[in-house]
């Protein structure tokens, strides 16, 4: 069959791109919006909404719309004189492949992927779907849609793709009744994201924080009231959602300021509720910038067993330490620190766990270019049937124009005894550890040498 040049351009669509269009359109705004929602930073959301439902007396079945991937066994229904006796779910496959499979044999529309397309919309029938390849019937012939075409495929979203519940209930009396449903959906999560600026001269770190809400639930998140919950709440299952797109950061945490303690977690209230598109990411401010007294330090940390007679060169870790004296907890997240000593100067990034008020924080932000060490094995010999002695030498080099104070840590065998050390080992070093604080002059060097004996 001879095709025109127009159709020789492969018609293509990535199935994942269909999900927001098909699923989002299938859920009317008034159905998907709920009264209240709490998002947990471990990957879950608790939803609560109240609906006025006309009931008859006795046993009956009612419908309840759901937006998102429901965990049906988490539902709690509350109403005066109403008891939940059973339920069934209509939860569609909201993946691209599931939607395509359900559409095989039905009409679809082929649209140019952008305004520069050289063809108008074409009507077709979806014949088959296999990964990124689709077969469609156009007029009297079959066309193959591959991954390099400027085309996309679309169709109207219908009620058959809407998610919902059928609730079996028993009501004491007839009449309109306010029923409240509380349940969990999988997919959405959030984490804190911190951005800081370190002033070495003042010894201060200014830190601002945002909450990044990741909606991988397959449906929009929409609630009149919303909270972000920080803390580790055990769940029987969980997942790790992946970012897909970035939306504008318009919302913010309530002006009430500090998060509210709730049991063993903290809750951050969001002004004006929450609104995040299906598959979207949204950032909201959760803390005004805070200034901390901070100290930059350098560290070499080695295992006693990782050594050879040949010199091993390494660069010092850059560490930034401060105490969380902001009178608010710091939820888990990534911290990015810029150095005020130069324009567009990133010191590095690190991740912190959930950090209570007044707790210490130490960030490892990378390695120092000019601070290096050469570590070598000087002596290693057997001193008894099960005893050995080893001498190690570490030469610290500072190629910068400023002196530096460097921490050296050596992890030793259990029960090891330091026979000699120069400089002297710190008295408060942890067990099975040798530790030194060494001042290395500008454009100079210092040497650490120690001998250890232990039994195998």
BAVEX-257952 format. One record per residue (C-alpha): residue in three letters; x, y, z. Coordinates in pm, 1 decimal. Layout:
REM BAVEX-257952
rec resn:ALA	east:X	north:Y	up:Z
...
END
This chain:
REM BAVEX-257952
rec resn:UNK	east:0.0	north:0.0	up:0.0
rec resn:UNK	east:134.7	north:338.2	up:-97.6
rec resn:UNK	east:112.8	north:609.0	up:169.7
rec resn:UNK	east:129.4	north:983.8	up:123.0
rec resn:UNK	east:429.3	north:1170.9	up:261.4
rec resn:UNK	east:193.6	north:1309.5	up:518.7
rec resn:UNK	east:124.4	north:964.5	up:666.5
rec resn:UNK	east:486.0	north:848.6	up:628.5
rec resn:UNK	east:552.1	north:1069.8	up:927.6
rec resn:UNK	east:506.7	north:811.0	up:1201.8
rec resn:UNK	east:202.9	north:875.6	up:1414.2
rec resn:UNK	east:303.4	north:840.7	up:1778.5
rec resn:UNK	east:196.5	north:886.0	up:2134.2
rec resn:UNK	east:357.4	north:799.2	up:2463.6
rec resn:UNK	east:85.7	north:612.4	up:2657.6
rec resn:UNK	east:179.6	north:785.4	up:2984.8
rec resn:UNK	east:82.5	north:1118.6	up:2832.1
rec resn:UNK	east:-276.3	north:998.0	up:2810.3
rec resn:UNK	east:-323.7	north:953.4	up:3181.3
rec resn:UNK	east:-377.6	north:1313.7	up:3292.8
rec resn:UNK	east:-617.9	north:1378.0	up:3003.4
rec resn:UNK	east:-828.1	north:1064.8	up:3036.1
rec resn:UNK	east:-839.0	north:1024.9	up:3412.5
rec resn:UNK	east:-854.5	north:1389.2	up:3508.1
rec resn:UNK	east:-1141.2	north:1461.7	up:3272.3
rec resn:UNK	east:-1329.7	north:1160.2	up:3402.1
rec resn:UNK	east:-1364.4	north:1302.1	up:3753.1
rec resn:UNK	east:-1581.7	north:1614.2	up:3778.9
rec resn:UNK	east:-1442.5	north:1888.1	up:3999.8
rec resn:UNK	east:-1732.0	north:1875.2	up:4245.0
rec resn:UNK	east:-1681.6	north:1498.6	up:4286.3
rec resn:UNK	east:-1304.4	north:1494.6	up:4331.2
rec resn:UNK	east:-1286.8	north:1783.3	up:4579.8
rec resn:UNK	east:-1304.9	north:1674.5	up:4943.1
rec resn:UNK	east:-1346.2	north:1850.4	up:5274.8
rec resn:UNK	east:-1011.3	north:1769.1	up:5434.5
rec resn:UNK	east:-685.8	north:1592.9	up:5346.0
rec resn:UNK	east:-366.0	north:1516.0	up:5535.9
rec resn:UNK	east:-54.3	north:1427.8	up:5333.5
rec resn:UNK	east:214.7	north:1219.4	up:5502.5
rec resn:UNK	east:579.2	north:1253.6	up:5408.7
rec resn:UNK	east:618.9	north:874.9	up:5387.7
rec resn:UNK	east:377.5	north:845.5	up:5094.5
rec resn:UNK	east:4.7	north:840.4	up:5175.9
rec resn:UNK	east:-292.3	north:1070.9	up:5218.8
rec resn:UNK	east:-582.5	north:1051.8	up:5460.6
rec resn:UNK	east:-901.2	north:1193.1	up:5310.1
rec resn:UNK	east:-1218.0	north:1296.8	up:5490.6
rec resn:UNK	east:-1537.9	north:1428.3	up:5336.0
rec resn:UNK	east:-1903.7	north:1464.7	up:5435.0
rec resn:UNK	east:-2201.0	north:1423.4	up:5196.9
rec resn:UNK	east:-2573.4	north:1468.9	up:5252.3
rec resn:UNK	east:-2736.8	north:1150.5	up:5121.7
rec resn:UNK	east:-3111.8	north:1070.1	up:5099.1
rec resn:UNK	east:-3159.2	north:735.8	up:5274.6
rec resn:UNK	east:-3439.4	north:490.4	up:5316.6
rec resn:UNK	east:-3491.0	north:288.1	up:5631.5
rec resn:UNK	east:-3311.6	north:-46.0	up:5647.3
rec resn:UNK	east:-3051.1	north:-212.2	up:5424.5
rec resn:UNK	east:-2948.0	north:-35.9	up:5104.4
rec resn:UNK	east:-2652.5	north:40.1	up:4875.8
rec resn:UNK	east:-2525.7	north:392.3	up:4805.4
rec resn:UNK	east:-2252.3	north:527.0	up:4578.5
rec resn:UNK	east:-1952.2	north:727.2	up:4701.1
rec resn:UNK	east:-1709.1	north:897.6	up:4457.6
rec resn:UNK	east:-1336.9	north:854.0	up:4515.1
rec resn:UNK	east:-1047.5	north:1048.6	up:4365.4
rec resn:UNK	east:-713.7	north:866.1	up:4377.4
rec resn:UNK	east:-592.5	north:511.4	up:4437.4
rec resn:UNK	east:-811.4	north:401.5	up:4727.4
rec resn:UNK	east:-704.6	north:151.2	up:4990.9
rec resn:UNK	east:-1054.6	north:9.2	up:5037.7
rec resn:UNK	east:-976.4	north:-163.6	up:5367.2
rec resn:UNK	east:-899.1	north:172.3	up:5531.4
rec resn:UNK	east:-1249.1	north:320.1	up:5501.2
rec resn:UNK	east:-1437.4	north:441.8	up:5809.9
rec resn:UNK	east:-1799.9	north:557.6	up:5766.4
rec resn:UNK	east:-1972.7	north:769.4	up:6028.2
rec resn:UNK	east:-2337.4	north:875.7	up:6047.5
rec resn:UNK	east:-2611.4	north:886.9	up:6311.2
rec resn:UNK	east:-2798.2	north:559.1	up:6310.8
rec resn:UNK	east:-2605.3	north:433.6	up:6005.5
rec resn:UNK	east:-2388.0	north:120.7	up:5998.5
rec resn:UNK	east:-2151.4	north:6.9	up:5724.6
rec resn:UNK	east:-2219.1	north:-359.5	up:5641.3
rec resn:UNK	east:-2004.7	north:-402.5	up:5330.4
rec resn:UNK	east:-1851.6	north:-233.9	up:5026.5
rec resn:UNK	east:-1729.8	north:-292.9	up:4673.3
rec resn:UNK	east:-1500.1	north:-78.7	up:4460.4
rec resn:UNK	east:-1479.8	north:33.6	up:4100.5
rec resn:UNK	east:-1114.3	north:127.2	up:4072.8
rec resn:UNK	east:-995.9	north:156.8	up:3711.4
rec resn:UNK	east:-641.8	north:92.1	up:3594.9
rec resn:UNK	east:-514.4	north:451.4	up:3573.1
rec resn:UNK	east:-191.2	north:354.0	up:3395.7
rec resn:UNK	east:-145.9	north:439.7	up:3029.2
rec resn:UNK	east:-152.4	north:74.8	up:2922.7
rec resn:UNK	east:-473.0	north:8.3	up:3116.1
rec resn:UNK	east:-651.7	north:300.7	up:2955.2
rec resn:UNK	east:-532.7	north:201.7	up:2607.6
rec resn:UNK	east:-638.7	north:-159.4	up:2651.6
rec resn:UNK	east:-986.8	north:-48.7	up:2754.9
rec resn:UNK	east:-1012.7	north:170.3	up:2441.8
rec resn:UNK	east:-920.6	north:-94.8	up:2180.7
rec resn:UNK	east:-1191.3	north:-125.4	up:1914.9
rec resn:UNK	east:-1332.8	north:220.9	up:1987.7
rec resn:UNK	east:-1302.5	north:559.4	up:1810.9
rec resn:UNK	east:-1006.8	north:789.1	up:1884.1
rec resn:UNK	east:-888.4	north:1124.2	up:1747.2
rec resn:UNK	east:-539.6	north:1191.6	up:1610.6
rec resn:UNK	east:-417.9	north:1545.3	up:1686.5
rec resn:UNK	east:-95.5	north:1729.4	up:1598.3
rec resn:UNK	east:133.3	north:1736.8	up:1903.8
rec resn:UNK	east:198.0	north:2110.0	up:1859.6
rec resn:UNK	east:70.9	north:2411.5	up:1670.8
rec resn:UNK	east:325.9	north:2357.4	up:1393.9
rec resn:UNK	east:168.3	north:2033.2	up:1274.6
rec resn:UNK	east:85.7	north:2027.8	up:902.2
rec resn:UNK	east:-236.8	north:1828.0	up:929.1
rec resn:UNK	east:-576.7	north:1867.5	up:1088.5
rec resn:UNK	east:-733.3	north:1622.8	up:1331.4
rec resn:UNK	east:-816.7	north:1277.9	up:1191.4
rec resn:UNK	east:-1072.9	north:1031.2	up:1317.2
rec resn:UNK	east:-953.4	north:672.8	up:1365.2
rec resn:UNK	east:-1020.4	north:347.3	up:1548.4
rec resn:UNK	east:-769.9	north:202.6	up:1796.9
rec resn:UNK	east:-687.6	north:-152.9	up:1679.7
rec resn:UNK	east:-400.0	north:-261.9	up:1907.9
rec resn:UNK	east:-153.1	north:-131.3	up:2168.3
rec resn:UNK	east:190.6	north:-273.1	up:2247.1
rec resn:UNK	east:418.7	north:-56.5	up:2461.8
rec resn:UNK	east:487.5	north:270.2	up:2275.0
rec resn:UNK	east:348.3	north:132.5	up:1948.9
rec resn:UNK	east:-16.7	north:167.0	up:1851.9
rec resn:UNK	east:-213.7	north:44.3	up:1548.8
rec resn:UNK	east:-506.5	north:255.0	up:1432.5
rec resn:UNK	east:-753.1	north:216.2	up:1144.8
rec resn:UNK	east:-773.0	north:535.7	up:937.4
rec resn:UNK	east:-1034.6	north:520.4	up:663.5
rec resn:UNK	east:-965.7	north:189.3	up:485.6
rec resn:UNK	east:-610.2	north:116.5	up:601.6
rec resn:UNK	east:-408.6	north:41.1	up:917.4
rec resn:UNK	east:-148.4	north:291.2	up:1035.9
rec resn:UNK	east:133.6	north:221.9	up:1282.7
rec resn:UNK	east:197.0	north:487.6	up:1548.6
rec resn:UNK	east:562.9	north:486.5	up:1654.3
rec resn:UNK	east:760.9	north:691.5	up:1908.4
rec resn:UNK	east:894.4	north:964.9	up:1673.8
rec resn:UNK	east:579.1	north:1126.2	up:1541.3
rec resn:UNK	east:445.9	north:1479.2	up:1601.7
rec resn:UNK	east:102.6	north:1324.0	up:1666.3
rec resn:UNK	east:-86.5	north:1236.8	up:1982.5
rec resn:UNK	east:-400.0	north:1035.8	up:2043.9
rec resn:UNK	east:-703.7	north:1141.4	up:2245.4
rec resn:UNK	east:-1062.7	north:1049.6	up:2323.2
rec resn:UNK	east:-1340.3	north:1180.1	up:2551.9
rec resn:UNK	east:-1319.7	north:1059.5	up:2909.3
rec resn:UNK	east:-1638.6	north:889.4	up:3019.0
rec resn:UNK	east:-1800.6	north:778.2	up:3340.2
rec resn:UNK	east:-1674.1	north:423.3	up:3286.3
rec resn:UNK	east:-1326.8	north:537.1	up:3399.4
rec resn:UNK	east:-1450.7	north:709.1	up:3715.0
rec resn:UNK	east:-1347.3	north:559.4	up:4045.6
rec resn:UNK	east:-1596.8	north:504.5	up:4321.8
rec resn:UNK	east:-1736.7	north:293.4	up:4602.0
rec resn:UNK	east:-2059.2	north:107.7	up:4651.3
rec resn:UNK	east:-2136.4	north:110.5	up:5022.8
rec resn:UNK	east:-2374.1	north:-139.4	up:5179.6
rec resn:UNK	east:-2532.1	north:29.9	up:5480.1
rec resn:UNK	east:-2816.3	north:-16.4	up:5727.4
rec resn:UNK	east:-3002.0	north:299.9	up:5835.2
rec resn:UNK	east:-3229.3	north:327.5	up:6138.9
rec resn:UNK	east:-3459.9	north:577.2	up:5967.4
rec resn:UNK	east:-3534.0	north:735.5	up:5631.6
rec resn:UNK	east:-3442.7	north:1091.4	up:5534.4
rec resn:UNK	east:-3145.0	north:1297.9	up:5431.8
rec resn:UNK	east:-2844.1	north:1209.8	up:5645.0
rec resn:UNK	east:-2494.6	north:1358.4	up:5671.6
rec resn:UNK	east:-2241.2	north:1076.4	up:5626.0
rec resn:UNK	east:-1866.6	north:1123.0	up:5675.4
rec resn:UNK	east:-1613.2	north:891.8	up:5508.8
rec resn:UNK	east:-1247.4	north:874.2	up:5611.7
rec resn:UNK	east:-1004.5	north:669.0	up:5401.5
rec resn:UNK	east:-650.2	north:649.7	up:5265.2
rec resn:UNK	east:-523.9	north:686.1	up:4910.3
rec resn:UNK	east:-181.8	north:577.4	up:4787.6
rec resn:UNK	east:53.9	north:785.9	up:4577.0
rec resn:UNK	east:78.8	north:1142.7	up:4703.7
rec resn:UNK	east:365.2	north:1233.9	up:4934.4
rec resn:UNK	east:568.9	north:1536.5	up:5037.7
rec resn:UNK	east:912.8	north:1619.0	up:5167.0
rec resn:UNK	east:1086.5	north:1926.7	up:5292.6
rec resn:UNK	east:1335.9	north:2105.5	up:5068.7
rec resn:UNK	east:1577.2	north:2352.4	up:5232.0
rec resn:UNK	east:1782.1	north:2625.7	up:5068.7
rec resn:UNK	east:2051.7	north:2800.4	up:5270.3
rec resn:UNK	east:2323.8	north:3064.5	up:5246.4
rec resn:UNK	east:2636.7	north:3029.5	up:5459.4
rec resn:UNK	east:2839.7	north:3330.8	up:5567.5
rec resn:UNK	east:3176.5	north:3196.6	up:5686.3
rec resn:UNK	east:3290.5	north:3534.5	up:5821.7
rec resn:UNK	east:2984.4	north:3569.3	up:6044.8
rec resn:UNK	east:2955.8	north:3195.5	up:6110.2
rec resn:UNK	east:2587.9	north:3202.8	up:6017.2
rec resn:UNK	east:2360.3	north:2987.3	up:5803.0
rec resn:UNK	east:2035.0	north:3141.4	up:5679.6
rec resn:UNK	east:1790.8	north:2865.2	up:5591.9
rec resn:UNK	east:1450.1	north:2874.2	up:5421.2
rec resn:UNK	east:1226.4	north:2572.7	up:5364.9
rec resn:UNK	east:961.7	north:2458.9	up:5121.4
rec resn:UNK	east:740.0	north:2151.4	up:5115.2
rec resn:UNK	east:743.5	north:1970.7	up:4780.1
rec resn:UNK	east:412.6	north:1788.5	up:4727.9
rec resn:UNK	east:440.2	north:1501.1	up:4479.6
rec resn:UNK	east:105.3	north:1382.4	up:4344.8
rec resn:UNK	east:157.2	north:1045.2	up:4179.7
rec resn:UNK	east:-192.7	north:929.1	up:4273.7
rec resn:UNK	east:-338.8	north:927.8	up:3920.3
rec resn:UNK	east:-603.8	north:1189.4	up:4007.8
rec resn:UNK	east:-603.2	north:1551.8	up:4120.4
rec resn:UNK	east:-567.1	north:1638.5	up:4487.9
rec resn:UNK	east:-828.6	north:1893.1	up:4588.3
rec resn:UNK	east:-937.6	north:1969.6	up:4943.8
rec resn:UNK	east:-1086.5	north:2270.0	up:5122.9
rec resn:UNK	east:-866.0	north:2203.7	up:5426.8
rec resn:UNK	east:-526.1	north:2037.6	up:5412.9
rec resn:UNK	east:-229.9	north:1953.3	up:5633.0
rec resn:UNK	east:120.3	north:1824.7	up:5573.0
rec resn:UNK	east:216.7	north:1569.6	up:5837.4
rec resn:UNK	east:582.0	north:1516.8	up:5935.2
rec resn:UNK	east:674.8	north:1198.4	up:6116.2
rec resn:UNK	east:706.7	north:825.1	up:6060.9
rec resn:UNK	east:363.4	north:659.9	up:6068.2
rec resn:UNK	east:378.5	north:283.6	up:6019.3
rec resn:UNK	east:174.7	north:144.4	up:5730.2
rec resn:UNK	east:136.3	north:-211.0	up:5602.1
rec resn:UNK	east:234.2	north:-104.3	up:5246.5
rec resn:UNK	east:396.8	north:196.0	up:5085.7
rec resn:UNK	east:559.9	north:328.8	up:4770.7
rec resn:UNK	east:805.5	north:591.9	up:4650.4
rec resn:UNK	east:644.7	north:829.1	up:4398.4
rec resn:UNK	east:855.5	north:987.4	up:4122.5
rec resn:UNK	east:831.4	north:1351.9	up:4007.6
rec resn:UNK	east:667.6	north:1415.0	up:3669.7
rec resn:UNK	east:614.9	north:1789.9	up:3634.9
rec resn:UNK	east:653.8	north:2114.0	up:3828.4
rec resn:UNK	east:369.9	north:2355.7	up:3901.2
rec resn:UNK	east:381.3	north:2712.1	up:4032.9
rec resn:UNK	east:428.1	north:2755.1	up:4407.6
rec resn:UNK	east:122.9	north:2959.0	up:4504.9
rec resn:UNK	east:5.0	north:2805.7	up:4830.6
rec resn:UNK	east:170.2	north:2857.4	up:5166.1
rec resn:UNK	east:151.1	north:2723.3	up:5516.2
rec resn:UNK	east:-96.9	north:2889.3	up:5747.8
rec resn:UNK	east:10.9	north:3221.5	up:5895.7
rec resn:UNK	east:-33.6	north:3059.4	up:6234.4
rec resn:UNK	east:335.4	north:2980.0	up:6185.6
rec resn:UNK	east:471.1	north:2688.2	up:6385.3
rec resn:UNK	east:346.3	north:2336.8	up:6310.9
rec resn:UNK	east:106.2	north:2185.7	up:6561.1
rec resn:UNK	east:203.8	north:1870.4	up:6752.1
rec resn:UNK	east:-48.5	north:1592.4	up:6689.9
rec resn:UNK	east:26.9	north:1278.5	up:6886.6
rec resn:UNK	east:376.5	north:1177.3	up:6778.9
rec resn:UNK	east:374.1	north:1379.3	up:6455.1
rec resn:UNK	east:362.7	north:1745.6	up:6350.1
rec resn:UNK	east:97.0	north:1897.5	up:6124.1
rec resn:UNK	east:149.2	north:2198.7	up:5896.5
rec resn:UNK	east:-182.7	north:2360.8	up:5799.5
rec resn:UNK	east:-205.2	north:2493.3	up:5441.9
rec resn:UNK	east:-388.5	north:2817.5	up:5373.8
rec resn:UNK	east:-675.9	north:2776.2	up:5127.5
rec resn:UNK	east:-652.0	north:2397.3	up:5123.5
rec resn:UNK	east:-472.1	north:2210.6	up:4848.6
rec resn:UNK	east:-494.4	north:2185.8	up:4469.7
rec resn:UNK	east:-242.4	north:1970.4	up:4277.0
rec resn:UNK	east:-304.8	north:1829.9	up:3929.9
rec resn:UNK	east:-276.9	north:1457.5	up:3861.1
rec resn:UNK	east:89.6	north:1366.4	up:3821.3
rec resn:UNK	east:195.9	north:1714.2	up:3931.4
rec resn:UNK	east:438.4	north:1857.2	up:4183.7
rec resn:UNK	east:376.7	north:2169.9	up:4387.1
rec resn:UNK	east:602.9	north:2355.4	up:4628.1
rec resn:UNK	east:468.3	north:2549.7	up:4926.2
rec resn:UNK	east:652.0	north:2749.2	up:5191.2
rec resn:UNK	east:652.6	north:2589.5	up:5536.4
rec resn:UNK	east:898.8	north:2808.5	up:5729.4
rec resn:UNK	east:1014.8	north:3168.7	up:5708.7
rec resn:UNK	east:1394.8	north:3200.7	up:5674.2
rec resn:UNK	east:1578.8	north:3126.0	up:5999.4
rec resn:UNK	east:1938.7	north:3210.7	up:6092.0
rec resn:UNK	east:2155.1	north:2956.8	up:6274.3
rec resn:UNK	east:2503.5	north:2983.1	up:6423.2
rec resn:UNK	east:2698.7	north:2738.5	up:6204.7
rec resn:UNK	east:3052.4	north:2603.5	up:6187.0
rec resn:UNK	east:3232.8	north:2474.8	up:5878.6
rec resn:UNK	east:3488.3	north:2200.0	up:5940.0
rec resn:UNK	east:3700.7	north:1950.6	up:5746.8
rec resn:UNK	east:3736.6	north:1580.2	up:5814.1
rec resn:UNK	east:3937.8	north:1278.1	up:5701.9
rec resn:UNK	east:3776.0	north:952.6	up:5814.1
rec resn:UNK	east:3930.7	north:613.7	up:5744.7
rec resn:UNK	east:3893.4	north:247.4	up:5826.6
rec resn:UNK	east:4198.5	north:89.9	up:5991.4
rec resn:UNK	east:4185.1	north:-204.6	up:5751.2
rec resn:UNK	east:4176.6	north:7.4	up:5434.4
rec resn:UNK	east:4549.1	north:71.3	up:5400.7
rec resn:UNK	east:4851.8	north:-20.5	up:5186.9
rec resn:UNK	east:5221.3	north:58.0	up:5179.6
rec resn:UNK	east:5160.9	north:283.6	up:4878.9
rec resn:UNK	east:5035.9	north:632.4	up:4961.6
rec resn:UNK	east:4661.5	north:679.8	up:4925.5
rec resn:UNK	east:4552.3	north:1036.7	up:4850.1
rec resn:UNK	east:4207.7	north:1164.3	up:4948.3
rec resn:UNK	east:4029.4	north:1498.0	up:4985.2
rec resn:UNK	east:3882.1	north:1627.7	up:5310.1
rec resn:UNK	east:3506.6	north:1616.1	up:5364.4
rec resn:UNK	east:3339.6	north:1956.7	up:5401.3
rec resn:UNK	east:3100.1	north:1957.4	up:5696.3
rec resn:UNK	east:2861.5	north:2223.3	up:5822.3
rec resn:UNK	east:2721.5	north:2187.7	up:6174.8
rec resn:UNK	east:2450.6	north:2380.2	up:6359.2
rec resn:UNK	east:2190.9	north:2328.1	up:6632.1
rec resn:UNK	east:1823.5	north:2352.1	up:6544.9
rec resn:UNK	east:1743.9	north:2638.5	up:6781.4
rec resn:UNK	east:1461.1	north:2776.1	up:6561.7
rec resn:UNK	east:1193.4	north:2647.0	up:6804.8
rec resn:UNK	east:1033.9	north:2447.3	up:6523.8
rec resn:UNK	east:1111.2	north:2091.1	up:6411.3
rec resn:UNK	east:1280.4	north:2036.7	up:6075.4
rec resn:UNK	east:1106.3	north:1767.5	up:5866.9
rec resn:UNK	east:1319.7	north:1526.8	up:5664.0
rec resn:UNK	east:1442.9	north:1660.6	up:5331.0
rec resn:UNK	east:1732.5	north:1780.4	up:5117.3
rec resn:UNK	east:1940.0	north:2082.4	up:5225.2
rec resn:UNK	east:2116.1	north:2289.8	up:4957.8
rec resn:UNK	east:2372.3	north:2542.3	up:5080.8
rec resn:UNK	east:2521.4	north:2834.4	up:4885.0
rec resn:UNK	east:2846.8	north:3001.2	up:4993.6
rec resn:UNK	east:2824.8	north:3378.2	up:5033.5
rec resn:UNK	east:3196.8	north:3415.0	up:4956.5
rec resn:UNK	east:3134.7	north:3406.9	up:4582.1
rec resn:UNK	east:2862.7	north:3463.0	up:4323.2
rec resn:UNK	east:2663.7	north:3154.7	up:4219.1
rec resn:UNK	east:2870.4	north:2941.2	up:4458.7
rec resn:UNK	east:2719.1	north:2609.0	up:4569.9
rec resn:UNK	east:2883.4	north:2450.5	up:4875.5
rec resn:UNK	east:2689.7	north:2127.7	up:4833.8
rec resn:UNK	east:2378.0	north:1931.7	up:4924.8
rec resn:UNK	east:2288.8	north:1675.9	up:5188.0
rec resn:UNK	east:1979.3	north:1506.9	up:5327.0
rec resn:UNK	east:1861.4	north:1535.9	up:5687.4
rec resn:UNK	east:1616.7	north:1316.5	up:5875.3
rec resn:UNK	east:1329.9	north:1442.0	up:6090.8
rec resn:UNK	east:1506.6	north:1677.4	up:6332.6
rec resn:UNK	east:1340.7	north:1785.7	up:6661.2
rec resn:UNK	east:1385.8	north:2128.3	up:6817.8
rec resn:UNK	east:1729.4	north:2187.5	up:6975.0
rec resn:UNK	east:1876.4	north:1878.4	up:6803.3
rec resn:UNK	east:2218.8	north:1903.2	up:6632.4
rec resn:UNK	east:2246.6	north:1890.5	up:6253.2
rec resn:UNK	east:2561.5	north:1802.0	up:6057.8
rec resn:UNK	east:2570.8	north:1832.5	up:5679.9
rec resn:UNK	east:2834.9	north:1673.1	up:5458.4
rec resn:UNK	east:2856.3	north:1902.0	up:5156.1
rec resn:UNK	east:3132.5	north:1753.4	up:4941.9
rec resn:UNK	east:3513.7	north:1755.6	up:4947.8
rec resn:UNK	east:3771.5	north:2033.6	up:4967.9
rec resn:UNK	east:3986.9	north:2077.0	up:4659.1
rec resn:UNK	east:4296.3	north:2211.6	up:4841.2
rec resn:UNK	east:4288.6	north:1993.4	up:5155.2
rec resn:UNK	east:4426.1	north:1646.7	up:5088.2
rec resn:UNK	east:4592.2	north:1365.9	up:5278.8
rec resn:UNK	east:4837.4	north:1088.9	up:5195.7
rec resn:UNK	east:4794.2	north:780.9	up:5412.5
rec resn:UNK	east:5037.5	north:489.5	up:5412.5
rec resn:UNK	east:5126.8	north:177.9	up:5605.6
rec resn:UNK	east:5467.3	north:218.0	up:5772.5
rec resn:UNK	east:5489.5	north:-112.1	up:5961.0
rec resn:UNK	east:5270.0	north:-420.7	up:5997.7
rec resn:UNK	east:5401.0	north:-724.4	up:6187.6
rec resn:UNK	east:5293.9	north:-1013.5	up:6400.4
rec resn:UNK	east:5393.5	north:-981.9	up:6768.6
rec resn:UNK	east:5242.3	north:-1303.7	up:6903.9
rec resn:UNK	east:5032.9	north:-1602.6	up:6811.9
rec resn:UNK	east:4718.3	north:-1388.9	up:6785.5
rec resn:UNK	east:4866.7	north:-1040.5	up:6819.1
rec resn:UNK	east:4970.1	north:-777.1	up:6567.6
rec resn:UNK	east:5115.2	north:-426.2	up:6566.3
rec resn:UNK	east:5065.7	north:-166.1	up:6292.8
rec resn:UNK	east:5201.1	north:186.2	up:6235.5
rec resn:UNK	east:5019.1	north:428.2	up:6006.7
rec resn:UNK	east:5129.6	north:772.6	up:5886.6
rec resn:UNK	east:4895.1	north:1039.9	up:5750.0
rec resn:UNK	east:5036.3	north:1353.8	up:5589.1
rec resn:UNK	east:4791.8	north:1643.6	up:5563.7
rec resn:UNK	east:4843.9	north:1895.0	up:5280.1
rec resn:UNK	east:4690.5	north:2242.8	up:5261.8
rec resn:UNK	east:4735.7	north:2413.4	up:4922.3
rec resn:UNK	east:4510.8	north:2709.3	up:5006.6
rec resn:UNK	east:4614.3	north:3057.8	up:5121.8
rec resn:UNK	east:4434.1	north:3011.8	up:5456.2
rec resn:UNK	east:4518.9	north:2784.3	up:5747.6
rec resn:UNK	east:4269.5	north:2507.0	up:5819.5
rec resn:UNK	east:4168.0	north:2303.8	up:6122.2
rec resn:UNK	east:4120.9	north:1941.8	up:6015.0
rec resn:UNK	east:3967.1	north:1651.4	up:6206.6
rec resn:UNK	east:4127.9	north:1310.7	up:6150.6
rec resn:UNK	east:3936.8	north:996.6	up:6250.7
rec resn:UNK	east:4069.9	north:640.8	up:6234.6
rec resn:UNK	east:3834.0	north:348.9	up:6307.4
rec resn:UNK	east:4031.4	north:77.7	up:6493.1
rec resn:UNK	east:3982.5	north:-295.1	up:6556.6
rec resn:UNK	east:3777.5	north:-384.2	up:6861.5
rec resn:UNK	east:3993.4	north:-382.2	up:7172.1
rec resn:UNK	east:4286.2	north:-210.2	up:6995.6
rec resn:UNK	east:4543.0	north:-27.5	up:7213.1
rec resn:UNK	east:4725.0	north:284.2	up:7092.9
rec resn:UNK	east:5090.5	north:241.3	up:7188.0
rec resn:UNK	east:5207.0	north:580.5	up:7059.7
rec resn:UNK	east:5065.0	north:873.6	up:6866.4
rec resn:UNK	east:5189.5	north:1208.0	up:6743.4
rec resn:UNK	east:5005.9	north:1437.2	up:6796.7
rec resn:UNK	east:4831.4	north:1301.3	up:7105.9
rec resn:UNK	east:4498.1	north:1130.5	up:7050.3
rec resn:UNK	east:4191.1	north:1315.3	up:7179.4
rec resn:UNK	east:4080.9	north:1189.6	up:7520.2
rec resn:UNK	east:3708.8	north:1199.7	up:7438.8
rec resn:UNK	east:3727.8	north:988.0	up:7122.4
rec resn:UNK	east:3458.1	north:714.2	up:7096.8
rec resn:UNK	east:3545.7	north:351.5	up:7163.8
rec resn:UNK	east:3761.6	north:182.2	up:6899.7
rec resn:UNK	east:3838.6	north:520.0	up:6745.8
rec resn:UNK	east:4144.9	north:742.1	up:6729.8
rec resn:UNK	east:4074.7	north:1110.0	up:6677.2
rec resn:UNK	east:4287.2	north:1423.8	up:6624.3
rec resn:UNK	east:4220.5	north:1791.6	up:6559.6
rec resn:UNK	east:4510.7	north:1919.4	up:6351.0
rec resn:UNK	east:4587.5	north:2277.3	up:6244.0
rec resn:UNK	east:4741.6	north:2275.1	up:5896.4
rec resn:UNK	east:4915.9	north:2602.1	up:5795.6
rec resn:UNK	east:4843.8	north:2779.2	up:5468.1
rec resn:UNK	east:5044.3	north:2625.0	up:5182.5
rec resn:UNK	east:5187.5	north:2378.7	up:5433.7
rec resn:UNK	east:5149.6	north:2032.6	up:5578.3
rec resn:UNK	east:5125.4	north:1836.6	up:5905.1
rec resn:UNK	east:5181.3	north:1470.3	up:5983.7
rec resn:UNK	east:4983.7	north:1230.8	up:6205.1
rec resn:UNK	east:5158.6	north:905.2	up:6300.2
rec resn:UNK	east:5034.1	north:636.8	up:6536.9
rec resn:UNK	east:5103.0	north:275.4	up:6634.3
rec resn:UNK	east:4830.3	north:31.1	up:6738.8
rec resn:UNK	east:4844.7	north:-324.5	up:6875.1
rec resn:UNK	east:4552.8	north:-568.7	up:6887.2
rec resn:UNK	east:4465.3	north:-934.6	up:6903.1
rec resn:UNK	east:4308.4	north:-1116.0	up:6609.5
END
